[in-house]
Amino acid sequence: MIRIMARITARSGCEDALEQVLRELALASRQESGCLGYELFRNVDDPHEFVTVERWIDQAAADAHMATPHVAAAIERAGELLADAPRIHRFRLVEG
């Protein structure tokens, strides 16, 4: 299993619009066959900041996810709503 965490920051005034884009992305992503979980969080102390926590069966499933039409649509829609490029990190479980 692979976990991916992305930190996404909205431009000022675009927070709610970006949240809607990310909600739709999360919903569609959860339907993918290789998805074990896809959570979306909004920072309580900084409403500009969002984090996604994704769990995929393997890297191939994560790669397939990035090639889906709903990811392409979300990237296009989110472009002008972002303060900067999303920071995406891959993790593997060490213990647990």
N, C-alpha and C positions, 0 to 999 in steps of 0.2 A: 504494500500500500504506500501511496505517496500523499503527502499533505502539501497544499499550496496555500500560502497566506499572501494576500495582496492588501497594501495600504493605498487608499485612494483619497485624494483631497479635492474637494469642490472649490471652485472659485466663489468668492463672496457673492451672495445673492442667488447662487445656483444650487444650493444644498438640496432643496426639496425635489427639484427636477432631476438631479443626479440620483437621489435616492430612488425615484421611480424607475429610472433606467436600470439601476442595480437590482431592484426587486424583481423586475421582469427577467433579467438575466439569471438570477438565482432560481426562479421558478422553472424556467426552461432548462437550465443546467441540471436540476434535480431529476429530470426525466431521462437523462442520458444513461445508457446501459452501464457504463463504467463508473458512474458517480455513486459513491457511498455516502456522501453528505456534502451540503453546500450551504453555509450559514453566512448571513450578512449582518454586520454590526455597525452601529453609528456611535461615535464617541460621545458620551454624556457631557464631558467637559469641553469638547471642541466639536460643535455640530458640523464643521466642514469636513471632518475626518470619518472615513468609512474603512472597515476591514472585512474582507471575505476570508473565510476559512473553508477550504475545500478538501475533500478526501476522495481520492481516485484509486481504483484497484491497482493501477500501475502507470508507468510513464506513458505508455501507448494510449491509454484512455485519456490522460491529461492532454496529450498532444492532439488527439482526435477532437476533444472539446474545443481547443483553440481554433480548429478548422471549421467549426459549425457556423451556419448562417446566423444564429442568434448571437454568437460572440461578435461576429463581424458587424452586425447591426448595432449592438451595444457600444462597440468601439466608435462607430461612426456617430451615433447619437450623443455619446458622452464627450466627444472631443472638445467642444467649445465650453463644456461645463467644468472642465478640470483645471485646477490651479497649476498642476504639474503632472508629469508622467507617473502612472501608477508604479509603485515599488512592489515587485513580485518576488517571493522567496519560496523555494522548495525545501521541504523537510522530510526526514524519515524518522520514525519512532525509534528512540534509543532504548527506552525501558518502559514497561507498563503493561 
